[in-house]
């Protein structure tokens, strides 16, 4: 089971204030979630055979990345999207700055 200290640490990272009752409940919930993920690691499928933990840790990033593919859209689809957007400028959708 995940420790009380670990739950408190996770809560502080998320800037959450938890009561003792909430900490206890979250301990049980997180333990169940982690147990489920451990169970999923053991599942064998036709596509992916179960991998030993050591092999999972050494897996290369390229093994799990797919190539981006640009899909061409029809002009009518693009126009519908632009019409539906609340903010647009010179044929582009304006969004709030992310950084």
Beta strands, then each sheet from edge to edge (+ up, - down):
strand 1: 88-89
strand 2: 92-93
sheet 1: 1+ 2-
end
